[in-house]
Amino acid sequence: MAYCKICLLNNAMRVVNLVVNFCGLAIIIYSLCLLKAWKQAVAEFDAAASTLPAPWFIHTLLGVGIVVCFSAIVGHAVSNSLEPIYLSLYIVFIFFILFCEIVVIVAILFEIDWPRVIAEHFEGNIKFVDTFSFHAYICRLLGVIVLLAQVNVLVLAVVLRTMGPRARNHCQRAVMHEFGYSFLVTNGSESPATLSTIV
């Protein structure tokens, strides 16, 4: 069965949105596990809770994961739609979301030196500092990977939009099945009335 280019791009956009959605779910689960580990480790320290830094790199990654899942679900719904206006609105939406994500990820994950901040407040526990410094780098890496995946979705949406409007049956062929004879009539010569007398 031959597909047209629009169908292939549309299916590619669905698959990429599905992969991005699974990445967003994995990021949410990773962030929640990391936040739980942070709270358990911080509970062991005697310092007042107000002096300890908030793990904004974990909260940022959790927020990015939620936004990525939402945008992937919207993208999957848009790829099932045939209206070009929905695709145009989706492109604007993804562009705005990407811009906000880039600003937040750069401001929180890259501008703040989290290994140094963690080392300043938890200098007595080397294992804690090493573990969460490593996770801060992992959060940076995951933020960049998910941004690249969303840029891929944006490029597919733009290419799909530039290909023009899609008709509802743009790649379906009208197939008419022609029957040479009816299964009620044997050999095509006997009428239903003569068949009823035989039975």
C-alpha positions in Angstrom: 0.0 0.0 0.0 1.6 3.3 -1.1 1.4 6.3 1.2 1.6 9.9 0.2 4.2 12.2 1.6 1.7 14.0 3.8 0.6 10.7 5.4 4.3 9.7 6.1 5.0 13.1 7.7 1.8 12.9 9.7 2.7 9.4 11.0 6.2 10.5 11.7 4.9 13.4 13.8 2.6 11.0 15.7 5.5 8.7 16.5 7.8 11.5 17.5 5.1 12.9 19.8 4.6 9.5 21.3 8.4 9.2 22.0 8.5 12.7 23.4 5.5 11.9 25.7 7.3 8.8 27.0 10.4 10.9 27.6 8.3 13.4 29.5 6.8 10.6 31.7 10.3 9.3 32.4 11.5 12.7 33.4 8.5 13.2 35.7 9.2 9.8 37.4 13.0 10.5 37.6 12.3 14.0 39.1 9.8 12.6 41.7 12.3 9.9 42.8 15.1 12.5 43.0 12.9 14.8 45.0 12.1 12.0 47.4 15.8 11.1 47.8 16.6 14.8 48.4 14.0 15.1 51.2 15.1 11.9 52.8 18.8 13.0 52.7 18.1 16.5 54.0 16.0 15.2 56.9 19.2 13.6 58.3 20.9 17.0 58.7 20.6 19.1 61.8 20.6 22.4 60.0 17.4 24.5 60.0 15.3 24.0 56.9 15.4 27.7 56.1 19.2 27.6 55.6 19.2 24.7 53.2 18.8 25.5 49.5 15.7 24.5 47.6 16.4 21.9 44.9 15.3 24.1 42.1 17.0 22.0 39.5 14.7 19.1 40.5 11.6 21.2 40.5 12.6 22.7 37.1 13.0 19.3 35.6 9.7 18.2 37.0 8.0 21.2 35.5 9.7 20.6 32.1 8.5 17.0 32.2 4.9 18.0 32.8 4.9 20.6 30.1 6.5 18.2 27.6 3.8 15.6 28.3 1.1 18.1 27.8 2.6 19.5 24.6 3.0 15.9 23.2 -0.6 15.1 23.9 -1.7 18.3 22.2 0.6 17.4 19.3 -0.8 14.0 18.9 -4.4 15.4 18.9 -3.3 18.0 16.3 -1.7 15.3 14.1 -5.1 13.5 14.0 -6.8 16.7 12.8 -7.1 17.7 9.2 -7.5 21.4 9.7 -4.4 23.6 8.8 -5.5 26.2 11.4 -5.0 23.7 14.2 -1.5 22.9 12.9 -0.7 26.6 12.7 -1.9 27.2 16.3 0.1 24.2 17.4 3.3 25.6 15.8 2.8 28.9 17.6 2.1 27.0 20.8 5.2 24.8 20.6 7.4 27.8 19.7 6.2 29.7 22.7 6.6 26.6 25.0 10.1 26.0 23.6 11.1 29.6 24.2 9.8 29.5 27.8 11.6 26.1 28.4 14.9 27.4 27.1 14.7 30.5 29.3 13.9 28.5 32.4 16.4 25.7 31.7 19.3 28.1 31.0 18.4 30.3 34.0 18.0 27.6 36.6 20.0 24.6 35.3 23.0 26.3 33.6 23.4 29.8 35.2 23.4 28.4 38.8 26.4 26.2 39.7 24.4 23.6 41.5 27.4 21.4 42.5 29.0 24.4 44.2 25.7 25.4 45.9 25.2 21.8 47.2 28.9 21.6 48.3 28.6 24.9 50.3 25.5 23.8 52.3 26.3 20.1 52.7 30.1 20.1 53.0 30.1 17.6 55.8 28.6 14.8 53.7 30.7 14.0 50.7 28.5 11.2 49.5 25.4 13.5 49.4 27.4 16.2 47.5 28.7 13.8 44.9 25.4 12.1 44.4 23.4 15.3 43.9 26.1 17.0 41.9 26.0 14.1 39.5 22.1 14.4 39.4 22.4 18.1 38.7 24.5 17.3 35.6 22.0 14.6 34.6 19.2 17.2 34.9 21.1 19.5 32.6 21.5 16.7 30.0 17.9 15.7 30.2 16.8 19.3 29.7 18.9 19.6 26.6 17.7 16.2 25.2 14.0 17.1 25.7 14.5 20.5 24.0 16.1 18.8 21.0 13.2 16.3 20.8 10.7 19.2 20.9 12.6 21.1 18.2 12.3 17.9 16.1 8.5 18.0 16.6 8.4 21.7 15.7 10.3 21.0 12.4 8.0 18.2 11.5 4.9 20.4 12.2 6.3 23.3 10.1 7.1 20.9 7.2 3.7 19.4 7.4 2.1 22.8 7.4 4.1 24.0 4.4 2.8 21.1 2.3 -0.6 22.8 2.2 -4.1 21.9 3.2 -5.1 18.3 3.3 -8.3 16.9 1.9 -10.2 14.4 4.0 -9.6 11.6 1.5 -6.3 12.8 0.0 -4.7 9.4 -0.1 -7.6 7.1 -0.2 -8.7 5.5 -3.4 -12.3 4.9 -4.1 -12.5 1.1 -4.3 -15.8 -0.2 -5.7 -16.2 -3.9 -5.4 -18.1 -5.3 -8.4 -19.9 -8.5 -7.9 -20.5 -10.5 -11.1 -23.4 -12.4 -9.5 -25.4 -12.6 -6.4 -24.7 -15.4 -3.9 -28.5 -15.9 -3.7 -28.8 -16.8 -7.3 -27.1 -20.0 -8.5 -25.4 -19.7 -11.9 -27.0 -16.3 -12.4 -30.0 -17.9 -14.3 -32.5 -18.8 -11.6 -34.7 -16.2 -10.0 -35.3 -16.0 -6.3 -38.9 -17.1 -6.9 -37.8 -20.4 -8.4 -35.3 -20.9 -5.6 -38.0 -20.6 -3.0 -40.0 -23.3 -4.7 -37.1 -25.6 -4.6 -36.5 -25.2 -0.9 
